[in-house]
Amino acid sequence: MDISENTRISDLLKENKVSIDAIASLAKPLEKLKNPILRKLMASRVTIAEAAKMGGCSLQDFERVLTPLGFKFIKNVEKEDFVEEESPNWLKNLPADHIEVFDVREILLGGQDPLKQIMQRFKSVPTGNALCIVNSFIPVPLVRLLEKDGVKSFTKTIRINEFHTYFYKVPTVKETVAPAPGTNDNIHMLDQASFQEEYNKFSEANIREIDVRALEMPGPMQTILQILPTLSTNEALYVNHKRVPLYLLEEIAGENYYVNILTLSEIDVKLLIYKR
């Protein structure tokens, strides 16, 4: 099969299922593709070029592991690694003092999830400004999630293992642009008092509680997605989780659910989900 940097991961899998193991072997962020649910979410949306950026690896690395499986790159990928995509006009015209830079690499190296801090920072960014996330890979799930809420994004490849992803809050003209998760009516990152207030809206009889902390991925997501359609309009699902489930949020973004999130620690997160 002839492939290029624009070939989607799902097309590789259709041709040869073993390709997922080859890709996952390239970098730790790409190991997520081995999980069935995460693979379902990502494979049809991510190209080889995007996957390479996610993993902080090169197109040559993909060529090296995929060629033995019968794939043939139709272009010479050696010179394509750092072809600079032209910045969109909104970024070109954005003054430097309208861009807040947040480098999350040290946070990740410390074994922590920077999602809550990213959301808090983005919430404080004024309309018409942007938040630039500096990372060792492209946070594709976060990009997809924010774009669903009307946020514009663009990623610059600085060098191998350094990517600058810009999230731009579109100015309101006549219509209201949907804000980002953590600031809109669907997904809320709450403090303990506010979370308890939401919890108290439901009687104990109408709260279903589950604990998914001991489940291996993608068990937590599977369990939650199985229960959500069975909730009645006066019920809520209370979830004990060990992290903010970004892929779950992406999956149910735009669906008829409110999601309240309380982060007690890096390994103790509470979710309260109910139908709108």
C-alpha positions in Angstrom: 0.0 0.0 0.0 1.3 3.4 -1.0 1.2 5.9 1.9 2.3 9.5 2.7 2.4 11.8 5.7 -1.3 12.6 5.1 -2.4 8.9 5.4 -4.7 8.4 8.4 -3.8 5.8 11.0 -7.1 4.1 10.4 -6.2 3.4 6.8 -3.0 1.7 8.0 -5.0 -0.5 10.3 -7.4 -1.5 7.6 -4.5 -2.6 5.5 -2.5 -4.3 8.3 -3.6 -4.6 11.9 0.0 -5.2 13.0 0.9 -1.6 12.1 -0.6 -0.4 15.4 2.1 -2.3 17.4 4.8 -0.9 15.1 3.6 2.6 15.6 3.1 2.2 19.3 6.7 1.0 19.6 8.0 4.4 18.4 7.1 6.6 21.4 5.2 6.4 24.7 2.4 8.9 23.7 1.6 6.6 20.8 1.0 3.6 23.0 -2.5 5.1 23.6 -3.3 3.7 20.1 -3.2 0.2 21.5 -6.3 0.8 23.6 -9.4 0.0 21.6 -11.5 2.9 22.6 -8.7 5.5 22.3 -7.8 4.0 19.0 -11.4 4.4 17.8 -11.3 8.1 18.8 -7.9 8.9 17.4 -7.2 6.6 14.4 -9.7 8.1 12.0 -8.7 11.7 12.9 -4.9 11.5 13.1 -2.5 11.4 10.1 1.0 9.9 10.1 2.4 13.4 10.2 0.2 14.3 13.2 1.1 11.0 15.0 4.8 11.7 14.4 4.4 15.1 16.1 2.3 13.6 18.9 5.1 11.1 19.6 8.0 13.5 19.1 9.4 11.3 16.4 10.2 11.7 12.7 8.5 10.5 9.5 11.6 8.4 8.9 10.8 6.5 12.1 7.4 5.7 10.6 8.9 4.7 7.3 11.4 2.4 9.1 8.7 0.4 11.1 6.0 0.4 8.4 8.1 -0.5 5.3 8.7 -4.1 6.6 4.9 -4.5 6.8 4.4 -3.8 3.1 3.8 0.0 3.2 5.6 2.2 0.7 6.0 6.0 1.2 5.3 7.7 -2.0 7.5 10.7 -1.2 11.0 11.1 0.2 10.1 11.8 3.8 13.7 12.7 4.8 13.2 16.3 3.8 9.6 16.6 5.0 10.0 16.5 8.8 10.1 20.2 9.4 8.2 21.6 6.5 6.7 24.7 8.1 3.0 25.1 7.7 2.1 28.7 7.2 0.6 30.4 10.3 -3.1 31.4 10.1 -3.8 35.1 9.8 -5.2 35.2 13.4 -1.8 34.2 14.7 0.2 36.3 12.3 -1.7 39.4 13.4 -1.7 38.6 17.1 0.6 40.9 19.1 3.2 39.1 21.3 1.6 40.6 24.4 -1.7 38.9 23.5 -0.1 35.5 23.8 0.4 33.7 27.1 3.0 31.0 27.0 2.7 27.9 29.3 5.5 25.3 29.1 4.2 22.0 30.5 7.2 19.8 29.8 8.5 20.0 33.4 5.1 19.2 34.8 4.9 16.1 32.6 8.4 15.0 33.5 7.3 15.2 37.1 4.6 12.6 36.4 1.7 15.1 36.7 -1.1 15.9 34.4 -1.2 19.6 33.4 -4.7 19.6 32.1 -6.3 21.4 35.1 -3.6 24.1 34.9 -4.1 24.4 31.2 -7.8 24.8 31.6 -7.4 27.4 34.4 -5.0 29.4 32.3 -7.1 29.3 29.2 -10.2 30.4 31.2 -8.3 33.5 32.3 -7.1 34.4 28.8 -9.1 37.4 27.5 -11.1 37.1 24.3 -9.0 37.9 21.3 -5.9 36.5 23.0 -4.2 33.1 22.8 -2.6 30.5 25.1 0.5 28.9 23.7 1.2 25.4 25.2 4.8 24.3 24.9 5.1 20.5 24.9 7.3 17.6 23.7 4.4 16.3 21.6 1.2 17.7 20.1 -1.8 17.4 22.5 -4.2 16.2 19.8 -7.1 15.2 22.1 -6.9 18.6 23.8 -6.9 20.3 20.3 -9.9 18.3 19.2 -11.8 19.0 22.4 -11.2 22.8 22.3 -11.9 23.0 18.6 -15.3 21.5 19.2 -16.1 24.5 21.3 -15.2 27.0 18.7 -11.6 27.7 19.8 -9.0 28.1 16.9 -5.7 26.3 17.2 -2.4 26.0 15.4 0.8 24.0 16.1 4.3 25.1 15.2 7.0 22.5 15.1 10.1 24.2 16.6 12.3 21.1 16.6 12.2 17.4 17.4 10.4 17.1 20.8 9.3 20.7 20.9 5.9 21.9 19.7 4.1 25.2 20.4 0.3 24.8 20.2 -1.7 28.0 20.1 -5.3 28.2 21.3 -7.1 31.4 20.3 -10.2 32.7 21.9 -12.3 34.1 19.0 -13.6 37.6 19.6 -17.4 37.9 19.8 -18.9 39.8 16.9 -22.7 39.4 16.7 -23.1 35.8 17.7 -21.7 34.2 20.9 -18.9 31.8 20.3 -18.9 28.8 22.5 -16.1 29.0 25.1 -13.7 26.3 26.1 -14.2 23.4 28.4 -14.0 24.6 32.0 -15.7 27.8 31.1 -18.8 26.7 29.2 -22.1 25.3 30.3 -21.1 21.7 29.7 -17.8 21.1 31.4 -16.8 22.7 34.7 -13.5 22.4 36.6 -14.8 23.2 40.2 -13.5 23.7 43.6 -14.7 21.5 46.5 -17.5 23.8 47.7 -18.9 24.3 44.2 -18.7 20.6 43.4 -20.5 19.7 46.6 -23.2 22.2 45.7 -23.8 20.5 42.4 -23.8 17.1 44.2 -26.4 18.3 46.7 -28.8 19.0 43.8 -29.5 15.2 43.7 -30.9 12.9 46.3 -28.7 10.0 47.4 -31.2 7.7 45.7 -30.6 9.4 42.4 -26.8 9.3 42.4 -25.1 6.3 40.9 -21.5 6.0 42.3 -18.8 4.0 40.6 -15.0 3.7 41.2 -12.9 3.1 38.1 -9.5 3.9 39.7 -8.4 0.3 39.7 -9.4 -0.4 36.1 -6.8 -0.7 33.4 -7.3 1.6 30.3 -9.6 1.7 28.5 -11.8 0.2 31.3 -12.7 3.5 33.0 -13.9 5.1 29.8 -15.8 1.9 28.7 -17.6 1.7 32.0 -18.6 5.3 32.1 -19.8 5.3 28.4 -21.9 2.2 29.1 -23.7 3.8 32.1 -24.3 7.3 30.7 -27.1 6.4 28.2 -29.0 4.6 31.0 -29.2 7.7 33.2 -32.6 9.3 33.6 -33.0 13.1 33.6 -33.1 13.2 37.4 -30.1 11.0 38.0 -26.3 11.7 38.2 -23.3 9.6 37.8 -20.6 10.1 40.5 -17.3 8.8 39.3 -14.1 8.2 41.4 -11.3 8.5 38.9 -7.5 8.8 39.1 -7.2 11.4 36.4 -9.1 13.9 34.4 -10.4 11.7 31.5 -9.6 13.9 28.5 -10.6 11.3 25.9 -13.9 10.8 27.6 -14.5 14.6 27.6 -13.7 14.6 23.9 -16.1 11.7 23.2 -19.1 13.3 24.9 -18.4 16.9 23.9 -21.5 18.2 22.2 -23.6 15.5 23.8 -26.5 16.2 26.1 -24.4 16.0 29.4 -23.1 18.3 32.1 -19.7 17.3 33.5 -18.5 18.7 36.8 -14.9 17.9 37.7 -13.1 18.1 41.1 -9.4 17.4 41.3 -8.4 16.6 44.8 -4.9 15.4 43.9 -3.0 14.1 40.9 -4.4 10.6 41.5 -7.9 11.5 42.9 -10.4 13.1 40.6 -14.2 13.2 41.1 -16.7 13.5 38.2 -20.4 14.3 38.5 -22.1 13.8 35.2 -25.8 14.3 34.4 -28.1 14.9 31.5 -29.0 18.4 30.5 
